[in-house]
Amino acid sequence: MCGIVGLFLKTPRLEPQLGGLLSGMLGTMTDRGPDSAGFAVYGREAAGRKITLRGPDAPSLRRTIAALQAELGLVLDVQHRDTHAVLVVPEDRETEIRAWLAANGGADVVGSGQRMEIYKEVGLPASVAGRFDLAAMAGTHGIGHTRMATESAVTTNGAHPFSTGPDQCLVHNGSLSNHNALRRSLRREGLTFATDNDSEVAAGYLTWRMREGASLKGALEASLADLDGFFTFVVGTRDGFAVLRDPIACKPAIMAETEDYVAFGSEYRALVGLPDIDGARVFEPEPATVYAWERH
């Protein structure tokens, strides 16, 4: 079933509240997805490249990061949050760092970018948000997902969001029927996938389209022809936020917009704690229609 939420702030005034607002929205969607949860937050821009790592536990992850720095001669800015850590690395050494991690194990790369951080774990959404202290995070926009694993095991690898490109991630409610064939095609284009989840394929598809020059809106419009199945996507990029439902639009979705923000929820109750919600324009996004916003 799953629940998805998203919040895009139009004004800097609300940026310190982003994590707190998103945390409340995520917790409200617990009964749509009690198995695992995750979120992506677009916060301060790093001087280099942010890499979010996930380890089996906090002590193991700390040891892995210490070994990485020692062997590669690096002194990195590292922020630890439970089983995850965000490293700020020189962009010209990201490939070398990824290769070391792949060869030595001990940590998985969850996502990277100048602004994006991703956190996800097994457990109730409120517990996951609390473990990573989501309420204390500031930023311009964020997306979140609560998962009900109806077709696969309950694992952290299966939790959303999925990121396959710098500062780009996706959460998804629905099911794709052609994801295996599409995964093979995208691998020929140089993309790699860490899981068998169809949502990761959708993220990879958008990464490929935008790498080829499409805008976020254009990539989502193209997906209507290339992705087969039923879906609602909420997508984040470095400065953008977008929503798309398939042409049938069988999955529930509701949006609210004010002068200060745009919000998305699988159900209206995810939005009721937002500021000035009584004065918001509340609407159901139309099928096969891209809704996109960008901050400059």
SEMAR-816338 format. One record per residue: residue number from 0; x, y, z of N, C-alpha, C in turn. Coordinates in pm, whole numbers, plus 50000, padded with zeros to 5 digits. Layout:
<rs>
<r NUM <X Y Z> <X Y Z> <X Y Z>>
...
</rs>
This chain:
<rs>
<r 0 <50085 49879 50000> <50000 50000 50000> <50087 50125 50000>>
<r 1 <50170 50143 50102> <50271 50248 50109> <50210 50388 50121>>
<r 2 <50286 50476 50183> <50248 50616 50193> <50363 50704 50150>>
<r 3 <50334 50810 50080> <50440 50901 50036> <50401 51044 50072>>
<r 4 <50502 51124 50104> <50482 51263 50141> <50592 51346 50078>>
<r 5 <50566 51474 50063> <50666 51566 50011> <50633 51707 50052>>
<r 6 <50736 51788 50073> <50717 51927 50112> <50822 52012 50044>>
<r 7 <50778 52111 49970> <50865 52203 49897> <50837 52344 49947>>
<r 8 <50938 52407 50008> <50920 52538 50068> <50955 52648 49967>>
<r 9 <50868 52745 49958> <50891 52857 49867> <50961 52973 49936>>
<r 10 <50963 52973 50069> <51018 53085 50144> <51125 53036 50241>>
<r 11 <51236 53110 50255> <51340 53072 50352> <51290 53075 50497>>
<r 12 <51184 53146 50523> <51133 53159 50659> <51100 53025 50722>>
<r 13 <51052 52931 50642> <51011 52801 50695> <51122 52696 50691>>
<r 14 <51237 52729 50635> <51342 52628 50618> <51387 52563 50749>>
<r 15 <51397 52637 50861> <51434 52569 50986> <51330 52467 51033>>
<r 16 <51207 52477 50984> <51100 52388 51026> <51081 52267 50933>>
<r 17 <51158 52259 50827> <51134 52155 50727> <51131 52016 50789>>
<r 18 <51233 51981 50866> <51240 51847 50922> <51126 51816 51017>>
<r 19 <51089 51913 51099> <50979 51892 51191> <50847 51870 51121>>
<r 20 <50823 51948 51017> <50699 51933 50941> <50696 51799 50866>>
<r 21 <50809 51765 50804> <50816 51641 50728> <50803 51520 50821>>
<r 22 <50860 51531 50939> <50851 51422 51036> <50707 51395 51075>>
<r 23 <50630 51501 51098> <50489 51483 51131> <50410 51420 51018>>
<r 24 <50438 51462 50895> <50371 51405 50779> <50404 51257 50765>>
<r 25 <50530 51222 50785> <50575 51083 50770> <50507 50994 50875>>
<r 26 <50503 51041 50999> <50442 50962 51105> <50295 50939 51084>>
<r 27 <50227 51034 51023> <50084 51020 50998> <50054 50907 50900>>
<r 28 <50150 50874 50814> <50131 50770 50713> <50173 50631 50761>>
<r 29 <50185 50613 50893> <50233 50486 50947> <50146 50367 50904>>
<r 30 <50014 50382 50911> <49932 50264 50880> <49927 50234 50731>>
<r 31 <49983 50319 50648> <50000 50286 50506> <50133 50217 50481>>
<r 32 <50223 50217 50580> <50353 50155 50561> <50429 50142 50692>>
<r 33 <50400 50041 50772> <50465 50026 50903> <50595 49947 50900>>
<r 34 <50637 49895 50784> <50751 49805 50780> <50886 49876 50781>>
<r 35 <50896 49983 50704> <51020 50060 50696> <50985 50200 50648>>
<r 36 <51080 50289 50661> <51055 50428 50621> <51186 50493 50581>>
<r 37 <51175 50601 50507> <51293 50675 50467> <51257 50813 50420>>
<r 38 <51358 50898 50410> <51333 51035 50367> <51461 51094 50308>>
<r 39 <51442 51193 50225> <51553 51270 50169> <51529 51416 50204>>
<r 40 <51633 51484 50248> <51625 51625 50283> <51729 51701 50201>>
<r 41 <51686 51812 50145> <51776 51900 50070> <51810 52018 50160>>
<r 42 <51931 52012 50219> <51974 52112 50315> <52084 52201 50261>>
<r 43 <52179 52233 50349> <52285 52326 50311> <52369 52267 50198>>
<r 44 <52420 52354 50114> <52505 52311 50004> <52647 52290 50055>>
<r 45 <52703 52176 50023> <52837 52143 50069> <52942 52203 49977>>
<r 46 <53062 52224 50034> <53173 52274 49954> <53219 52171 49852>>
<r 47 <53202 52042 49887> <53235 51934 49794> <53111 51855 49759>>
<r 48 <53123 51722 49765> <53011 51634 49735> <52970 51560 49863>>
<r 49 <52842 51565 49897> <52792 51488 50010> <52767 51345 49965>>
<r 50 <52819 51250 50041> <52789 51110 50018> <52724 51054 50144>>
<r 51 <52602 51002 50131> <52536 50939 50244> <52569 50790 50243>>
<r 52 <52624 50741 50354> <52659 50601 50368> <52568 50535 50471>>
<r 53 <52542 50406 50451> <52467 50326 50548> <52551 50204 50585>>
<r 54 <52561 50177 50713> <52633 50061 50760> <52541 49965 50834>>
<r 55 <52589 49845 50869> <52506 49750 50941> <52471 49797 51082>>
<r 56 <52560 49879 51142> <52534 49939 51272> <52630 50057 51286>>
<r 57 <52606 50140 51386> <52685 50262 51401> <52834 50236 51426>>
<r 58 <52871 50145 51517> <53015 50121 51540> <53088 50070 51415>>
<r 59 <53025 49978 51342> <53088 49925 51220> <53109 50035 51118>>
<r 60 <53011 50122 51105> <53021 50231 51008> <53135 50326 51046>>
<r 61 <53147 50356 51173> <53256 50444 51217> <53393 50382 51185>>
<r 62 <53407 50252 51206> <53533 50185 51175> <53563 50190 51026>>
<r 63 <53460 50168 50944> <53480 50172 50799> <53525 50310 50754>>
<r 64 <53461 50414 50805> <53497 50550 50764> <53638 50586 50812>>
<r 65 <53674 50541 50932> <53810 50566 50981> <53913 50498 50893>>
<r 66 <53886 50373 50852> <53979 50302 50765> <53989 50368 50628>>
<r 67 <53878 50413 50575> <53878 50482 50445> <53968 50605 50450>>
<r 68 <53951 50686 50554> <54030 50809 50564> <54178 50778 50581>>
<r 69 <54208 50676 50661> <54348 50641 50684> <54416 50590 50557>>
<r 70 <54349 50501 50486> <54411 50439 50369> <54420 50534 50250>>
<r 71 <54325 50626 50239> <54327 50719 50126> <54389 50854 50162>>
<r 72 <54432 50870 50287> <54496 50994 50329> <54402 51112 50328>>
<r 73 <54281 51092 50375> <54179 51197 50374> <54143 51239 50516>>
<r 74 <54108 51364 50531> <54046 51414 50654> <53913 51476 50611>>
<r 75 <53805 51404 50639> <53674 51442 50586> <53584 51500 50693>>
<r 76 <53495 51587 50650> <53386 51634 50735> <53282 51521 50738>>
<r 77 <53258 51464 50856> <53168 51349 50869> <53062 51381 50974>>
<r 78 <52937 51359 50939> <52827 51373 51034> <52761 51237 51051>>
<r 79 <52769 51181 51170> <52711 51050 51199> <52568 51065 51249>>
<r 80 <52479 50983 51196> <52342 50973 51245> <52305 50825 51249>>
<r 81 <52318 50766 51365> <52283 50626 51385> <52355 50537 51284>>
<r 82 <52284 50460 51203> <52348 50368 51108> <52393 50436 50979>>
<r 83 <52372 50567 50968> <52409 50642 50849> <52515 50747 50884>>
<r 84 <52583 50793 50782> <52677 50904 50798> <52683 50980 50666>>
<r 85 <52701 51110 50677> <52717 51195 50558> <52861 51245 50555>>
<r 86 <52931 51211 50448> <53069 51254 50427> <53071 51366 50324>>
<r 87 <53145 51470 50349> <53168 51573 50248> <53306 51546 50189>>
<r 88 <53309 51511 50061> <53434 51467 49998> <53468 51559 49881>>
<r 89 <53596 51570 49847> <53633 51644 49726> <53571 51577 49603>>
<r 90 <53512 51655 49516> <53443 51596 49401> <53537 51516 49313>>
<r 91 <53664 51559 49305> <53758 51487 49218> <53804 51355 49279>>
<r 92 <53760 51323 49401> <53799 51196 49463> <53678 51107 49492>>
<r 93 <53561 51148 49447> <53441 51068 49474> <53452 50929 49411>>
<r 94 <53498 50922 49286> <53511 50792 49220> <53606 50701 49295>>
<r 95 <53718 50756 49342> <53815 50678 49418> <53754 50628 49549>>
<r 96 <53678 50712 49616> <53615 50675 49743> <53511 50566 49721>>
<r 97 <53430 50581 49618> <53331 50478 49587> <53398 50344 49555>>
<r 98 <53508 50349 49483> <53580 50225 49448> <53634 50159 49575>>
<r 99 <53687 50238 49668> <53738 50181 49794> <53625 50115 49871>>
<r 100 <53510 50182 49879> <53396 50127 49952> <53347 49996 49888>>
<r 101 <53343 49993 49756> <53300 49872 49686> <53397 49756 49709>>
<r 102 <53525 49787 49717> <53626 49682 49733> <53637 49633 49877>>
<r 103 <53609 49720 49973> <53633 49686 50113> <53507 49654 50192>>
<r 104 <53389 49688 50138> <53266 49659 50208> <53251 49741 50336>>
<r 105 <53148 49708 50414> <53127 49776 50541> <53032 49892 50536>>
<r 106 <53001 49942 50415> <52908 50054 50402> <52854 50057 50259>>
<r 107 <52727 50094 50247> <52664 50112 50117> <52642 50261 50092>>
<r 108 <52660 50303 49968> <52629 50441 49930> <52479 50452 49905>>
<r 109 <52413 50536 49982> <52269 50555 49969> <52237 50664 49868>>
<r 110 <52320 50766 49861> <52297 50875 49767> <52409 50976 49777>>
<r 111 <52414 51068 49680> <52517 51171 49683> <52466 51296 49614>>
<r 112 <52533 51407 49640> <52496 51533 49579> <52553 51647 49659>>
<r 113 <52529 51768 49615> <52576 51884 49690> <52484 51918 49807>>
<r 114 <52355 51881 49796> <52260 51922 49898> <52182 51807 49961>>
<r 115 <52170 51696 49892> <52080 51589 49934> <52143 51496 50038>>
<r 116 <52064 51461 50139> <52098 51357 50234> <51981 51260 50240>>
<r 117 <52009 51129 50244> <51904 51026 50246> <51925 50936 50367>>
<r 118 <51815 50906 50434> <51817 50816 50549> <51700 50719 50538>>
<r 119 <51724 50590 50564> <51616 50492 50560> <51654 50370 50642>>
<r 120 <51551 50312 50705> <51572 50195 50789> <51443 50117 50805>>
<r 121 <51455 49996 50853> <51339 49915 50891> <51283 49968 51022>>
<r 122 <51150 49969 51034> <51087 50013 51157> <50972 50108 51130>>
<r 123 <50898 50142 51235> <50788 50236 51223> <50841 50373 51179>>
<r 124 <50764 50446 51099> <50811 50575 51050> <50855 50672 51160>>
<r 125 <50779 50681 51268> <50818 50773 51376> <50950 50731 51439>>
<r 126 <50971 50599 51450> <51097 50549 51505> <51214 50581 51413>>
<r 127 <51194 50561 51284> <51300 50590 51186> <51333 50739 51188>>
<r 128 <51230 50824 51188> <51253 50968 51192> <51327 51008 51318>>
<r 129 <51292 50945 51432> <51358 50976 51557> <51503 50931 51560>>
<r 130 <51531 50815 51505> <51669 50763 51504> <51763 50859 51434>>
<r 131 <51714 50923 51328> <51800 51013 51250> <51777 51160 51283>>
<r 132 <51692 51187 51381> <51665 51324 51426> <51616 51413 51312>>
<r 133 <51520 51360 51236> <51465 51436 51124> <51410 51570 51169>>
<r 134 <51347 51576 51284> <51282 51699 51329> <51380 51817 51341>>
<r 135 <51509 51787 51358> <51608 51894 51374> <51668 51940 51242>>
<r 136 <51631 51876 51130> <51693 51908 51001> <51625 52027 50935>>
<r 137 <51706 52113 50878> <51657 52229 50803> <51683 52207 50655>>
<r 138 <51609 52278 50571> <51630 52266 50428> <51520 52332 50349>>
<r 139 <51529 52317 50218> <51432 52379 50128> <51319 52284 50089>>
<r 140 <51349 52155 50081> <51246 52058 50046> <51289 51918 50086>>
<r 141 <51190 51830 50093> <51217 51693 50131> <51104 51602 50089>>
<r 142 <51134 51473 50077> <51032 51374 50043> <51049 51254 50136>>
<r 143 <50941 51179 50156> <50947 51067 50247> <50855 50954 50203>>
<r 144 <50878 50835 50260> <50806 50715 50220> <50788 50623 50339>>
<r 145 <50670 50567 50352> <50645 50462 50450> <50605 50338 50372>>
<r 146 <50671 50225 50399> <50657 50108 50313> <50579 49995 50378>>
<r 147 <50488 49938 50301> <50425 49812 50336> <50473 49710 50233>>
<r 148 <50561 49620 50276> <50629 49529 50184> <50537 49412 50150>>
<r 149 <50449 49433 50053> <50351 49330 50017> <50409 49224 49923>>
<r 150 <50517 49257 49851> <50569 49165 49750> <50715 49128 49771>>
<r 151 <50776 49172 49880> <50918 49143 49900> <50949 49148 50048>>
<r 152 <51073 49113 50081> <51114 49108 50221> <51122 49248 50281>>
<r 153 <51108 49253 50412> <51123 49379 50484> <51271 49401 50511>>
<r 154 <51334 49482 50430> <51477 49510 50443> <51503 49658 50423>>
<r 155 <51617 49702 50472> <51655 49841 50450> <51680 49868 50303>>
<r 156 <51735 49770 50231> <51759 49789 50088> <51630 49814 50011>>
<r 157 <51519 49759 50060> <51393 49779 49992> <51322 49908 50028>>
<r 158 <51375 49979 50127> <51312 50104 50170> <51341 50216 50071>>
<r 159 <51250 50310 50061> <51266 50429 49978> <51319 50541 50067>>
<r 160 <51371 50651 50010> <51382 50686 49868> <51495 50610 49798>>
<r 161 <51488 50613 49664> <51594 50559 49581> <51661 50673 49505>>
<r 162 <51793 50669 49503> <51871 50771 49433> <51966 50704 49336>>
<r 163 <51964 50748 49211> <52053 50692 49110> <52133 50801 49038>>
<r 164 <52123 50925 49085> <52196 51035 49025> <52220 51143 49129>>
<r 165 <52316 51232 49105> <52349 51337 49202> <52227 51423 49236>>
<r 166 <52198 51435 49365> <52090 51521 49415> <51953 51484 49361>>
<r 167 <51935 51364 49308> <51806 51324 49252> <51757 51198 49323>>
<r 168 <51633 51200 49369> <51577 51081 49434> <51427 51074 49409>>
<r 169 <51371 50957 49440> <51232 50930 49407> <51170 50841 49513>>
<r 170 <51041 50869 49544> <50958 50775 49619> <50838 50740 49531>>
<r 171 <50784 50622 49554> <50689 50564 49458> <50584 50484 49533>>
<r 172 <50462 50502 49494> <50352 50418 49542> <50288 50355 49419>>
<r 173 <50295 50221 49409> <50239 50153 49292> <50325 50035 49253>>
<r 174 <50316 49996 49127> <50391 49882 49079> <50414 49895 48929>>
<r 175 <50538 49869 48886> <50572 49872 48744> <50581 49730 48691>>
<r 176 <50527 49705 48573> <50527 49570 48516> <50644 49546 48422>>
<r 177 <50708 49652 48372> <50818 49633 48276> <50953 49673 48333>>
<r 178 <50966 49668 48465> <51090 49717 48526> <51210 49628 48496>>
<r 179 <51191 49498 48478> <51306 49411 48449> <51366 49440 48312>>
<r 180 <51281 49455 48212> <51331 49488 48078> <51395 49626 48077>>
<r 181 <51333 49720 48150> <51387 49856 48154> <51521 49858 48228>>
<r 182 <51533 49778 48333> <51660 49772 48406> <51773 49724 48314>>
<r 183 <51745 49624 48232> <51848 49575 48138> <51887 49684 48039>>
<r 184 <51789 49758 47990> <51819 49867 47896> <51902 49977 47961>>
<r 185 <51869 50012 48084> <51941 50119 48153> <52083 50076 48190>>
<r 186 <52101 49948 48220> <52237 49900 48247> <52326 49917 48123>>
<r 187 <52269 49897 48006> <52346 49917 47883> <52383 50064 47865>>
<r 188 <52309 50152 47931> <52339 50296 47925> <52434 50338 48036>>
<r 189 <52482 50241 48114> <52581 50271 48216> <52528 50288 48357>>
<r 190 <52398 50273 48379> <52344 50285 48513> <52363 50156 48591>>
<r 191 <52376 50168 48722> <52389 50052 48809> <52276 50053 48912>>
<r 192 <52238 49934 48958> <52128 49921 49053> <52172 49834 49169>>
<r 193 <52132 49874 49289> <52171 49802 49410> <52067 49703 49456>>
<r 194 <51942 49714 49404> <51834 49627 49450> <51752 49581 49330>>
<r 195 <51654 49495 49356> <51560 49450 49254> <51431 49530 49257>>
<r 196 <51425 49636 49334> <51303 49713 49351> <51268 49790 49224>>
<r 197 <51141 49785 49184> <51099 49856 49063> <51111 50007 49078>>
<r 198 <51104 50057 49201> <51115 50201 49222> <51256 50251 49190>>
<r 199 <51357 50169 49216> <51493 50209 49181> <51508 50219 49030>>
<r 200 <51438 50135 48956> <51441 50144 48810> <51377 50274 48764>>
<r 201 <51266 50313 48827> <51202 50440 48791> <51297 50557 48817>>
<r 202 <51368 50553 48930> <51465 50658 48959> <51575 50659 48854>>
<r 203 <51623 50538 48816> <51727 50529 48716> <51682 50581 48580>>
<r 204 <51558 50554 48547> <51503 50603 48420> <51508 50756 48416>>
<r 205 <51466 50821 48524> <51467 50967 48528> <51609 51021 48523>>
<r 206 <51702 50953 48593> <51843 50993 48588> <51894 50990 48445>>
<r 207 <51863 50882 48375> <51909 50868 48236> <51849 50976 48147>>
<r 208 <51721 50999 48158> <51656 51101 48076> <51716 51239 48100>>
<r 209 <51739 51274 48227> <51795 51406 48258> <51942 51414 48218>>
<r 210 <52013 51302 48227> <52152 51299 48180> <52160 51326 48031>>
<r 211 <52056 51282 47958> <52051 51303 47813> <52000 51442 47776>>
<r 212 <51969 51523 47876> <51934 51663 47848> <51791 51704 47880>>
<r 213 <51707 51611 47922> <51569 51645 47954> <51561 51720 48086>>
<r 214 <51464 51806 48099> <51434 51866 48228> <51364 51762 48314>>
<r 215 <51348 51792 48443> <51274 51701 48529> <51132 51683 48477>>
<r 216 <51068 51791 48437> <50933 51782 48383> <50931 51699 48256>>
<r 217 <51029 51721 48168> <51035 51646 48043> <51060 51498 48066>>
<r 218 <51147 51465 48162> <51175 51324 48193> <51050 51255 48245>>
<r 219 <50974 51322 48329> <50851 51262 48381> <50746 51246 48271>>
<r 220 <50737 51343 48183> <50641 51330 48072> <50677 51211 47984>>
<r 221 <50806 51190 47959> <50849 51076 47878> <50818 50943 47947>>
<r 222 <50820 50942 48080> <50796 50819 48154> <50654 50766 48133>>
<r 223 <50562 50854 48097> <50424 50810 48075> <50415 50711 47959>>
<r 224 <50506 50724 47863> <50507 50631 47750> <50596 50510 47776>>
<r 225 <50702 50528 47855> <50803 50423 47870> <50783 50333 47992>>
<r 226 <50713 50380 48091> <50690 50300 48212> <50551 50241 48207>>
<r 227 <50543 50111 48227> <50416 50039 48221> <50376 49997 48362>>
<r 228 <50259 50036 48405> <50212 49999 48538> <50129 50111 48598>>
<r 229 <50112 50105 48729> <50040 50212 48797> <50133 50271 48902>>
<r 230 <50132 50403 48913> <50232 50467 48998> <50192 50610 49033>>
<r 231 <50240 50652 49148> <50248 50793 49183> <50392 50817 49223>>
<r 232 <50457 50913 49159> <50594 50949 49188> <50600 51085 49257>>
<r 233 <50684 51096 49357> <50726 51225 49410> <50878 51228 49396>>
<r 234 <50929 51330 49331> <51070 51335 49293> <51134 51463 49347>>
<r 235 <51256 51449 49396> <51334 51565 49436> <51460 51575 49353>>
<r 236 <51499 51698 49321> <51629 51726 49260> <51693 51839 49341>>
<r 237 <51810 51882 49301> <51884 51983 49377> <51799 52105 49410>>
<r 238 <51724 52152 49313> <51642 52272 49333> <51496 52249 49299>>
<r 239 <51457 52125 49266> <51322 52102 49216> <51246 51995 49291>>
<r 240 <51116 51994 49265> <51022 51904 49331> <50910 51878 49231>>
<r 241 <50872 51752 49213> <50771 51721 49113> <50687 51602 49155>>
<r 242 <50565 51598 49101> <50469 51492 49128> <50410 51446 48996>>
<r 243 <50392 51313 48982> <50327 51258 48864> <50247 51135 48902>>
<r 244 <50124 51126 48849> <50042 51005 48862> <50026 50944 48723>>
<r 245 <50012 50811 48717> <49994 50745 48588> <49857 50781 48528>>
<r 246 <49831 50743 48404> <49705 50783 48338> <49578 50730 48404>>
<r 247 <49589 50620 48479> <49471 50568 48548> <49455 50632 48685>>
<r 248 <49567 50662 48752> <49568 50731 48881> <49485 50659 48986>>
<r 249 <49513 50530 49003> <49435 50452 49101> <49489 50467 49243>>
<r 250 <49609 50521 49260> <49666 50540 49393> <49624 50676 49448>>
<r 251 <49589 50683 49576> <49541 50809 49633> <49650 50915 49638>>
<r 252 <49612 51040 49619> <49708 51150 49622> <49634 51280 49647>>
<r 253 <49693 51366 49725> <49634 51497 49752> <49747 51599 49766>>
<r 254 <49722 51721 49722> <49822 51826 49730> <49762 51951 49791>>
<r 255 <49850 52034 49847> <49809 52162 49902> <49915 52265 49865>>
<r 256 <49872 52385 49827> <49966 52490 49791> <49925 52622 49854>>
<r 257 <50023 52690 49913> <50005 52825 49965> <50116 52912 49906>>
<r 258 <50123 53038 49949> <50231 53124 49905> <50366 53078 49960>>
<r 259 <50362 52994 50066> <50485 52955 50134> <50535 52815 50101>>
<r 260 <50448 52726 50052> <50490 52588 50031> <50397 52515 49936>>
<r 261 <50447 52400 49888> <50368 52300 49818> <50386 52170 49895>>
<r 262 <50277 52100 49921> <50285 51975 49998> <50210 51864 49927>>
<r 263 <50260 51742 49943> <50196 51624 49887> <50178 51520 49996>>
<r 264 <50066 51447 49990> <50045 51335 50079> <49959 51230 50013>>
<r 265 <49977 51104 50053> <49889 51000 50003> <49746 51020 50053>>
<r 266 <49734 51087 50167> <49603 51118 50222> <49607 51259 50279>>
<r 267 <49491 51323 50286> <49484 51461 50334> <49532 51473 50478>>
<r 268 <49511 51371 50558> <49548 51380 50699> <49698 51400 50717>>
<r 269 <49779 51367 50617> <49922 51393 50626> <49954 51542 50619>>
<r 270 <49858 51622 50572> <49881 51764 50550> <49823 51854 50658>>
<r 271 <49740 51799 50746> <49662 51885 50835> <49747 51960 50937>>
<r 272 <49869 51913 50966> <49953 51982 51063> <50039 52092 51003>>
<r 273 <50024 52120 50874> <50107 52221 50809> <50056 52361 50840>>
<r 274 <50144 52462 50839> <50100 52599 50869> <49997 52649 50767>>
<r 275 <49897 52717 50815> <49798 52783 50730> <49731 52686 50632>>
<r 276 <49716 52560 50672> <49655 52464 50580> <49510 52500 50550>>
<r 277 <49444 52569 50642> <49305 52608 50619> <49290 52704 50502>>
<r 278 <49397 52779 50473> <49391 52873 50361> <49456 52821 50235>>
<r 279 <49499 52696 50235> <49569 52641 50119> <49471 52604 50008>>
<r 280 <49523 52605 49887> <49449 52547 49774> <49474 52397 49777>>
<r 281 <49373 52321 49810> <49386 52176 49822> <49324 52111 49699>>
<r 282 <49398 52020 49636> <49348 51961 49512> <49405 51822 49493>>
<r 283 <49338 51743 49413> <49388 51612 49374> <49460 51626 49241>>
<r 284 <49588 51587 49234> <49661 51599 49107> <49596 51514 48998>>
<r 285 <49586 51571 48880> <49522 51504 48768> <49608 51389 48716>>
<r 286 <49546 51288 48657> <49623 51179 48596> <49712 51229 48483>>
<r 287 <49826 51164 48464> <49916 51190 48352> <49951 51337 48337>>
<r 288 <49965 51406 48448> <49997 51549 48448> <50112 51573 48542>>
<r 289 <50217 51638 48492> <50334 51667 48573> <50313 51799 48648>>
<r 290 <50333 51795 48777> <50332 51915 48861> <50475 51936 48909>>
<r 291 <50534 52048 48876> <50674 52070 48909> <50697 52212 48957>>
<r 292 <50788 52225 49054> <50828 52354 49109> <50979 52356 49120>>
<r 293 <51035 52477 49114> <51181 52491 49123> <51214 52619 49196>>
<r 294 <51320 52613 49277> <51370 52732 49345> <51500 52776 49282>>
<r 295 <51517 52907 49271> <51640 52964 49213> <51710 53047 49320>>
</rs>
